[in-house]
Amino acid sequence: MSGNIIILGGFILMLIILVVEIGYQRKYRVKLYDLADTIVNAACGISERTFSIFLDSILFVLFSSIFTHLAPWQIPVTPATWFLLLVVMDFIWYWYHRWGHVTRFLWAIHSLHHQSEEFNISVGFRISIFQTIFRSTFWLLLPFLGFAPEAIFSVLVFHGVYQLPLHTQVIPRLGFLEYIFVTPSSHRVHHGVNNEYLDKNYGGVFIIWDILFGTYAAEKEKVVFGITERTGRLGFIRAHWHGFVQVANAVKNSPGMVEAMWGKPGSGSYEKSASKKPPQFYISGFLRSYLFFQLVGCFILTILLLLEQKNWLWYEKLLATTMVAWSLIAITQKRKIIKISLSVLEAIRNVVSAGIIFSFQSYSGATFVFLCTFCILSLVSVFFLPWKRIDNPYPEEVSAE
């Protein structure tokens, strides 16, 4: 199956769940979404996916080399071996995922995904580039076992897309399927900080690994989401390095490097919980529509880049990735230390971004129309921002609850 078809199918399914979640939130007056948190979730996913464009090129070379020169056998690509590949891949995922929760350094890499104290479809995108790099080292086992690189990449896309709709509260338990597959219910448990839910349900597609290895828990009581150290609503950059700050503190205060780096998170008496939450990311009213519009543009550009990357020149990919990264940092970080108005900064960024976009030559006609339209609307929207400098357009006094 084409990777592009899987991506498009996953995108459509994500939109359906998004609409259902928003409707559910309004009908039952429950809080599923927080705009600031959702923006950071999406920004993490966009940055990880644009980074993967370059990482995947390296991985394909490595996979091909291992498959050709080191694999003791080469497994033919058939429907049966596609399923076998999915099973083996998910088994490897289980152990990668489990180690990511029970060792301090690997938890620093993975904890970004669990920081959100809301739980909705956008949390599925909250992945760091560090996790992508670490996870890829485990996938090197697959070509060594004889699976073809093309098949590996296709099944990896399916494996990743399958897990996106698991991040929702609107799908209930699914009967006997709960004991075969990872479902939204079992994955809610995985994201819970309730004592009975900690370190449970590591599977990606199949829950059978958790049942076999004693890490399964069914959803019974209401799930409290987040991590045990309640971080609240972190900004894009802070969310990425927060876990590494915790590791650095452990190294500083622990009796030994090995224990500090590879011990179980929360197991050392030298680990101290923060007396208060770290600085919170909050969007004041006049920025909400503008930042959401910018994020949607970055998201669509990333989807187009993923779908059309084979047609784009290498420098176009690099420029597009740089533009997206700059945009994500610009819309998710504070500007208290910059002695210039928000509108001036955004005008500069939008003009530079438009120049980069119009220098491209390899995109399709539809992509060109979208990019032109977005650039024009983006530049116009800047004029609706305040031109007078505001010391803190992202106030911290609003709590994360």
VMD Tcl script that draws the C-alpha trace (Angstrom):
set ca {
  {0.00 0.00 0.00}
  {1.31 3.44 -0.89}
  {2.61 5.47 2.03}
  {0.83 8.54 0.64}
  {-2.53 6.74 0.69}
  {-1.96 5.77 4.32}
  {-1.01 9.36 5.22}
  {-4.10 10.75 3.50}
  {-6.33 8.14 5.13}
  {-4.88 8.94 8.54}
  {-5.33 12.67 7.92}
  {-9.00 12.20 7.01}
  {-9.58 9.98 10.06}
  {-7.87 12.57 12.28}
  {-10.17 15.32 10.96}
  {-13.25 13.17 11.60}
  {-12.18 12.54 15.20}
  {-11.35 16.22 15.63}
  {-14.85 17.23 14.55}
  {-16.40 14.59 16.83}
  {-14.28 15.74 19.79}
  {-15.20 19.40 19.30}
  {-18.88 18.45 19.04}
  {-18.58 16.26 22.14}
  {-16.90 19.09 24.05}
  {-19.68 21.53 23.19}
  {-22.58 19.14 23.75}
  {-21.44 17.77 27.12}
  {-19.54 20.89 28.24}
  {-16.40 18.96 29.08}
  {-12.91 20.29 28.47}
  {-11.07 18.25 25.85}
  {-9.07 21.05 24.22}
  {-6.95 23.95 25.38}
  {-5.81 26.12 22.48}
  {-2.34 26.88 23.82}
  {-1.70 23.21 24.60}
  {-3.09 22.15 21.21}
  {-0.80 24.60 19.40}
  {2.24 23.16 21.18}
  {1.10 19.59 20.42}
  {0.72 20.37 16.73}
  {4.00 22.31 16.64}
  {5.82 19.27 18.05}
  {4.28 17.02 15.41}
  {5.05 19.40 12.56}
  {8.69 19.78 13.61}
  {9.09 16.01 14.01}
  {7.57 15.25 10.62}
  {9.64 17.85 8.74}
  {12.78 16.55 10.45}
  {11.83 12.99 9.46}
  {12.02 13.94 5.78}
  {15.80 14.15 6.13}
  {16.15 11.34 8.67}
  {14.16 8.93 6.47}
  {16.59 9.46 3.60}
  {19.47 8.42 5.86}
  {17.51 5.48 7.24}
  {16.66 4.19 3.79}
  {20.35 4.08 2.90}
  {21.14 2.27 6.17}
  {18.24 -0.16 5.76}
  {19.29 -0.96 2.18}
  {22.91 -1.50 3.18}
  {22.01 -3.79 6.08}
  {19.44 -5.69 4.00}
  {21.91 -6.22 1.14}
  {25.12 -6.97 3.03}
  {24.29 -8.13 6.56}
  {20.91 -9.87 6.52}
  {21.38 -13.67 6.71}
  {18.34 -14.08 4.47}
  {15.94 -11.92 2.50}
  {12.22 -12.35 3.11}
  {10.05 -11.99 -0.01}
  {7.34 -9.32 0.08}
  {3.94 -11.01 0.24}
  {0.70 -10.27 2.15}
  {1.73 -12.83 4.78}
  {5.17 -11.28 5.28}
  {3.65 -7.78 5.49}
  {1.61 -8.99 8.45}
  {4.66 -10.75 9.91}
  {6.61 -7.51 9.58}
  {3.87 -5.62 11.44}
  {3.92 -8.17 14.29}
  {7.73 -8.07 14.59}
  {7.75 -4.29 14.36}
  {5.17 -3.98 17.13}
  {7.13 -6.40 19.33}
  {10.24 -4.24 18.93}
  {8.08 -1.15 19.61}
  {6.85 -2.68 22.86}
  {10.35 -3.00 24.27}
  {11.54 0.35 22.93}
  {8.47 1.97 24.47}
  {8.80 0.14 27.77}
  {12.47 1.09 28.18}
  {11.50 4.66 27.37}
  {9.37 4.71 30.53}
  {11.60 2.88 33.01}
  {15.00 4.52 32.40}
  {15.55 8.15 33.33}
  {17.46 9.33 30.26}
  {15.09 7.62 27.81}
  {12.14 9.01 29.76}
  {13.59 12.49 29.26}
  {13.35 11.84 25.53}
  {9.85 10.34 25.63}
  {8.19 12.37 28.40}
  {7.35 15.21 26.01}
  {4.61 12.98 24.60}
  {3.03 12.57 28.04}
  {3.27 16.13 29.38}
  {-0.11 17.31 28.14}
  {-2.77 17.28 30.85}
  {-5.48 17.29 28.19}
  {-6.11 14.22 26.04}
  {-7.31 14.61 22.47}
  {-6.29 13.79 18.92}
  {-3.62 16.52 18.91}
  {-1.65 14.70 21.64}
  {-0.82 12.04 19.04}
  {1.36 14.63 17.30}
  {3.30 15.54 20.45}
  {6.53 13.74 19.48}
  {10.07 15.11 19.73}
  {12.80 14.76 17.13}
  {14.97 13.17 19.84}
  {12.43 10.37 20.23}
  {12.36 9.87 16.46}
  {16.14 9.49 16.36}
  {16.23 7.08 19.31}
  {13.32 5.02 17.97}
  {15.02 4.67 14.58}
  {17.94 2.77 16.12}
  {15.52 -0.02 17.02}
  {14.19 -0.21 13.47}
  {17.69 -1.15 12.25}
  {16.88 -4.65 13.49}
  {14.22 -5.07 10.80}
  {16.45 -5.11 7.68}
  {18.90 -7.32 9.56}
  {16.05 -9.81 10.03}
  {15.57 -9.84 6.25}
  {12.67 -7.43 5.71}
  {12.92 -5.28 2.57}
  {13.46 -1.51 3.15}
  {10.45 -0.54 1.00}
  {8.18 -2.81 3.03}
  {9.60 -1.50 6.31}
  {8.84 2.11 5.42}
  {5.29 1.33 4.30}
  {4.51 -0.62 7.47}
  {6.16 2.08 9.60}
  {3.75 4.61 8.11}
  {0.79 2.36 8.94}
  {2.16 1.69 12.44}
  {2.44 5.43 13.11}
  {-0.89 6.42 11.58}
  {-2.70 3.65 13.51}
  {-1.66 5.23 16.80}
  {-2.97 8.73 16.04}
  {-6.69 8.02 16.67}
  {-5.80 6.24 19.91}
  {-5.49 9.67 21.50}
  {-9.14 10.45 22.13}
  {-11.70 10.31 24.92}
  {-14.76 9.98 22.70}
  {-14.32 6.31 21.73}
  {-15.39 3.88 24.52}
  {-14.09 0.39 25.26}
  {-14.44 -1.95 22.29}
  {-15.35 -5.30 23.80}
  {-13.20 -8.30 22.92}
  {-10.95 -6.13 20.71}
  {-9.50 -4.71 23.92}
  {-7.62 -7.99 24.39}
  {-6.13 -8.11 20.89}
  {-5.42 -4.56 19.75}
  {-4.35 -1.33 21.36}
  {-7.52 0.75 21.54}
  {-8.27 4.33 22.62}
  {-9.34 2.93 25.99}
  {-6.11 1.00 26.62}
  {-4.05 3.95 25.41}
  {-5.86 6.32 27.75}
  {-4.65 4.07 30.53}
  {-1.10 4.38 29.20}
  {-1.30 8.18 29.47}
  {-2.72 8.08 32.99}
  {-0.90 9.06 36.18}
  {-3.31 7.13 38.42}
  {-1.24 4.72 40.52}
  {-2.83 1.64 38.97}
  {-2.20 2.99 35.46}
  {1.49 3.91 35.74}
  {3.81 2.00 33.36}
  {1.03 0.09 31.66}
  {-0.05 -0.71 28.06}
  {3.09 -0.13 25.98}
  {1.92 -1.81 22.77}
  {1.54 0.19 19.56}
  {-0.93 -1.93 17.55}
  {-1.28 -5.19 19.54}
  {-2.05 -5.27 23.26}
  {-1.05 -8.95 23.46}
  {2.52 -8.01 24.40}
  {1.28 -6.26 27.53}
  {-0.89 -9.23 28.44}
  {2.04 -11.62 27.92}
  {4.59 -9.56 29.85}
  {2.38 -8.42 32.70}
  {2.00 -4.73 31.85}
  {-1.67 -4.70 30.88}
  {-4.31 -2.69 32.74}
  {-7.93 -2.17 31.73}
  {-9.58 1.23 31.99}
  {-11.75 1.25 35.10}
  {-11.65 4.56 36.93}
  {-11.43 8.01 35.34}
  {-7.97 8.67 33.90}
  {-5.89 11.62 35.11}
  {-3.64 12.62 32.22}
  {-0.12 14.05 32.20}
  {3.04 13.09 34.05}
  {3.52 12.63 37.79}
  {5.43 15.90 37.96}
  {2.58 18.18 36.94}
  {4.15 20.46 34.34}
  {1.01 22.25 33.18}
  {1.15 24.06 29.87}
  {4.75 24.28 28.62}
  {5.92 26.22 25.58}
  {7.36 24.48 22.52}
  {11.06 24.83 23.43}
  {10.61 24.33 27.17}
  {8.57 21.17 26.58}
  {11.45 19.64 24.61}
  {14.22 20.27 27.12}
  {12.25 19.95 30.38}
  {13.04 16.23 30.69}
  {16.74 16.81 30.12}
  {16.77 19.44 32.88}
  {15.42 16.75 35.20}
  {18.21 14.39 34.15}
  {20.81 17.11 34.72}
  {19.44 17.68 38.22}
  {19.59 13.94 38.89}
  {23.22 13.78 37.71}
  {24.08 16.74 39.92}
  {22.52 15.31 43.07}
  {22.88 11.54 42.65}
  {25.67 9.34 44.07}
  {26.55 7.90 40.66}
  {26.25 8.67 36.94}
  {24.83 5.27 36.01}
  {22.00 5.51 38.52}
  {21.25 9.10 37.53}
  {21.08 8.34 33.81}
  {19.63 4.85 33.71}
  {17.75 4.43 36.97}
  {13.96 4.41 37.02}
  {12.41 7.89 36.95}
  {11.25 8.94 40.40}
  {13.16 6.13 42.15}
  {15.98 8.20 43.69}
  {15.68 10.03 47.00}
  {17.78 12.81 45.43}
  {15.00 13.60 42.95}
  {13.02 16.57 44.15}
  {9.72 17.67 42.70}
  {9.50 21.28 41.69}
  {7.76 23.51 44.27}
  {5.78 25.16 41.50}
  {5.03 24.62 37.85}
  {7.58 25.88 35.31}
  {6.67 28.99 33.27}
  {3.38 28.40 31.49}
  {2.50 29.03 27.85}
  {-0.72 30.97 27.51}
  {-2.18 32.83 24.54}
  {-3.93 36.10 25.22}
  {-7.11 36.87 23.28}
  {-5.81 39.00 20.42}
  {-3.28 36.34 19.40}
  {-5.54 33.29 19.37}
  {-6.91 33.56 15.83}
  {-3.62 34.71 14.33}
  {-1.49 31.95 15.87}
  {-4.06 29.29 15.03}
  {-4.10 30.47 11.41}
  {-0.29 30.34 11.25}
  {-0.24 26.86 12.73}
  {-2.79 25.58 10.20}
  {-0.60 26.97 7.41}
  {2.47 25.20 8.79}
  {0.49 21.98 9.14}
  {-0.79 22.03 5.55}
  {2.67 22.94 4.22}
  {4.11 19.96 6.09}
  {1.47 17.61 4.64}
  {2.23 18.89 1.15}
  {5.94 18.48 1.73}
  {5.44 14.90 2.90}
  {3.25 14.04 -0.09}
  {5.39 15.78 -2.71}
  {8.87 15.36 -1.25}
  {10.05 13.16 -4.12}
  {9.46 16.04 -6.53}
  {11.10 18.77 -4.45}
  {14.77 19.65 -4.78}
  {16.95 19.15 -1.71}
  {17.41 22.88 -1.10}
  {13.65 23.43 -1.38}
  {13.10 20.82 1.34}
  {15.76 22.49 3.48}
  {14.31 25.98 3.00}
  {10.76 24.78 3.64}
  {11.86 22.98 6.80}
  {13.74 26.07 8.00}
  {10.71 28.24 7.31}
  {8.43 25.88 9.23}
  {10.87 25.68 12.17}
  {11.14 29.48 12.32}
  {7.37 29.81 12.20}
  {6.84 27.25 14.98}
  {9.31 28.94 17.28}
  {7.86 32.35 16.47}
  {4.28 31.38 17.30}
  {5.02 29.37 20.46}
  {7.64 31.46 22.26}
  {7.55 34.64 24.28}
  {9.15 37.84 23.06}
  {9.67 39.67 26.34}
  {13.39 40.15 25.71}
  {13.03 41.50 22.17}
  {12.69 45.29 22.03}
  {10.44 45.34 18.98}
  {6.74 44.92 18.41}
  {5.16 41.57 17.64}
  {3.73 42.88 14.37}
  {7.13 44.02 13.07}
  {8.65 40.63 13.84}
  {5.79 38.81 12.18}
  {5.88 41.12 9.14}
  {9.58 40.34 8.69}
  {9.00 36.61 9.07}
  {6.09 36.58 6.62}
  {7.97 38.57 3.97}
  {11.00 36.27 4.23}
  {8.74 33.20 4.13}
  {6.96 34.50 1.04}
  {10.32 35.09 -0.67}
  {11.38 31.52 0.12}
  {8.11 30.06 -1.15}
  {8.19 31.97 -4.43}
  {11.76 30.77 -5.06}
  {10.54 27.17 -5.25}
  {10.15 25.50 -8.63}
  {9.15 21.89 -7.96}
  {5.71 21.98 -6.39}
  {2.45 21.22 -8.16}
  {-0.03 23.83 -9.38}
  {-2.44 23.18 -6.51}
  {0.36 23.58 -3.98}
  {1.42 26.84 -5.62}
  {-2.13 28.23 -5.39}
  {-2.36 27.29 -1.70}
  {1.03 28.80 -0.86}
  {0.27 32.04 -2.70}
  {-3.11 32.36 -0.97}
  {-1.65 31.63 2.44}
  {1.19 34.15 1.99}
  {-1.24 36.91 1.01}
  {-3.65 36.20 3.87}
  {-0.77 35.88 6.31}
  {0.70 39.23 5.35}
  {-2.71 40.90 5.56}
  {-3.42 39.36 8.97}
  {-0.26 40.95 10.40}
  {-1.95 44.36 10.17}
  {-4.58 43.22 12.65}
  {-1.93 42.68 15.32}
  {-1.01 45.54 17.67}
  {1.90 47.59 16.34}
  {2.71 48.98 19.73}
  {5.17 46.80 21.62}
  {3.57 44.77 24.41}
  {5.99 43.57 27.09}
  {4.22 40.28 27.64}
  {1.64 39.16 25.07}
  {1.82 35.69 26.65}
  {0.82 36.28 30.32}
  {1.68 33.58 32.85}
  {-0.85 34.39 35.53}
  {-3.54 32.18 34.02}
  {-3.34 28.68 35.45}
  {-3.21 25.53 33.34}
  {-6.45 24.24 34.76}
}
mol new
graphics top color blue
foreach p $ca { graphics top sphere $p radius 0.5 }
foreach p [lrange $ca 0 end-1] q [lrange $ca 1 end] { graphics top cylinder $p $q radius 0.2 }
display resetview
